[in-house]
Amino acid sequence: MNPRLHAVLRPPVLAVNTPLARRRTSRTLASTPRPLRLELGGLAPREGWVVTNVNAVTRHFLDATRTWPLEDASVSHVYSDNVIEHVPLEAGRTLFAEAFRCLRPGGVIRFVTPDLRGHVDRYLAGVSPQGDPEAAVYEQYGLTVDHPLDWVRIPIASFGHHTGYVYDFETLAVELERVGFTDVTRSVPGSSDHPELDGLDQRADEGGAQMAVEATRPGDVA
């Protein structure tokens, strides 16, 4: 869709759809057996999951940076692909805390997000992004990828990330541990030791440009 047309249409569509999508979310969450699997920022239905978003056309509206409409320990898995880099740190901290509250003991969360350190390492090594398979997605979006510094400029300045918070693994691990998560580990993009989370990632072919991070709410599975 033409960006200008999208900008014009989004507010009225959002105003009409959001109340409907909120009510649909309430009904879906109330009727889904516990523990449920929750996806944040998803774009398409996923079998066995409640998929939520805040975009203008989502079926299930959920602002994950506010209190979730779920009881404690009601979720077994949380999955979020390329979402947390769009929200400021304090909002992200609310998201992490709500995920911890709603996950049952032994529950697992998985984030996929740009790896800022991976981008910086490529810049410092002087790697040109032109033609690099891990930068191909940037070229597809029509972004300038002419020089090594674009490895750093793009994840910080593009896609609205400048209003959010971009992570490296160490920083994300500290933030997750801050709210109580343990066993914070990096996974191979597109792969997980947890069958429920295996094969979900949409951008696994970007290699080191993306990182997949999992963490566990401590305690025995009920």
C-alpha positions, -999 to 999 in steps of 0.1 A, spaced: 0 0 0 11 35 -7 27 49 25 7 82 23 -25 63 18 -16 40 47 -10 70 69 -44 84 61 -64 52 65 -47 39 96 -63 62 123 -99 56 113 -94 19 108 -76 17 142 -104 36 159 -131 13 145 -112 -20 149 -95 -16 183 -127 -18 205 -139 -48 185 -105 -65 188 -102 -58 225 -136 -75 231 -126 -104 209 -94 -107 229 -113 -108 262 -136 -135 249 -108 -156 234 -86 -154 266 -116 -163 288 -125 -194 267 -90 -207 260 -79 -236 283 -50 -229 307 -21 -228 303 -23 -210 270 4 -200 245 6 -163 238 22 -145 208 29 -108 210 30 -88 178 20 -117 155 6 -111 121 -12 -143 112 -31 -170 130 -10 -198 145 -24 -231 155 -25 -236 193 -16 -199 200 -35 -168 209 -19 -143 185 -21 -106 195 -10 -73 181 -16 -35 183 -19 -28 146 -50 -14 129 -63 -47 116 -55 -72 143 -81 -97 154 -68 -97 190 -57 -64 204 -32 -66 233 -9 -38 244 18 -59 260 34 -28 276 4 -25 300 -11 -49 325 -21 -81 306 -57 -92 310 -46 -126 323 -43 -142 357 -10 -153 373 6 -185 360 -19 -189 332 5 -191 302 29 -218 293 48 -200 265 52 -165 252 67 -157 218 75 -123 203 93 -118 170 107 -83 162 86 -64 187 106 -53 217 130 -31 197 99 -9 189 91 0 225 111 22 250 130 5 278 106 13 305 77 -1 284 98 -31 277 103 -37 314 66 -37 319 63 -63 292 90 -85 307 74 -82 342 39 -91 329 53 -121 310 70 -133 341 38 -129 361 16 -147 336 39 -175 328 35 -206 350 66 -220 368 87 -237 341 71 -215 314 94 -202 286 95 -169 268 113 -165 234 122 -131 218 136 -126 183 151 -91 179 180 -74 161 213 -81 177 230 -47 180 264 -62 190 263 -84 159 257 -53 138 284 -34 155 309 -62 151 303 -62 113 308 -25 112 341 -27 132 353 -55 109 346 -33 79 321 -58 64 302 -42 35 265 -49 37 260 -48 -1 250 -82 -13 253 -97 22 225 -122 28 221 -109 63 214 -74 50 192 -85 21 160 -77 41 172 -41 44 177 -39 6 143 -53 1 129 -25 22 147 0 -1 171 11 26 206 24 18 232 -3 25 262 11 8 288 13 36 298 -7 67 284 20 90 249 11 77 252 -20 98 248 3 129 227 31 114 199 9 101 189 -11 133 190 21 153 175 47 129 151 26 107 118 8 112 109 32 140 136 17 163 148 52 172 117 55 195 123 21 210 152 3 225 176 -20 206 194 -48 225 224 -70 225 223 -103 243 240 -92 275 216 -63 280 185 -83 272 197 -110 296 202 -84 324 166 -71 319 150 -105 319 169 -116 350 159 -83 366 123 -94 368 131 -130 379 138 -150 347 165 -176 348 183 -198 322 186 -169 297 202 -184 266 207 -177 229 191 -201 205 199 -207 168 173 -185 149 145 -208 137 153 -235 162 145 -242 199 149 -271 223 112 -265 232 90 -281 206 63 -255 211 88 -227 201 107 -246 174 104 -233 138 84 -202 146 109 -175 136 101 -157 104 136 -142 97 158 -171 106 179 -166 74 193 -133 87 218 -152 108 238 -130 132 217 -99 123 189 -114 145 192 -131 178 168 -155 194 167 -154 232 148 -177 256 143 -175 293 124 -195 319 103 -187 349 119 -207 376 100 -235 394 87 -269 386 60 -272 359 26 -275 376 
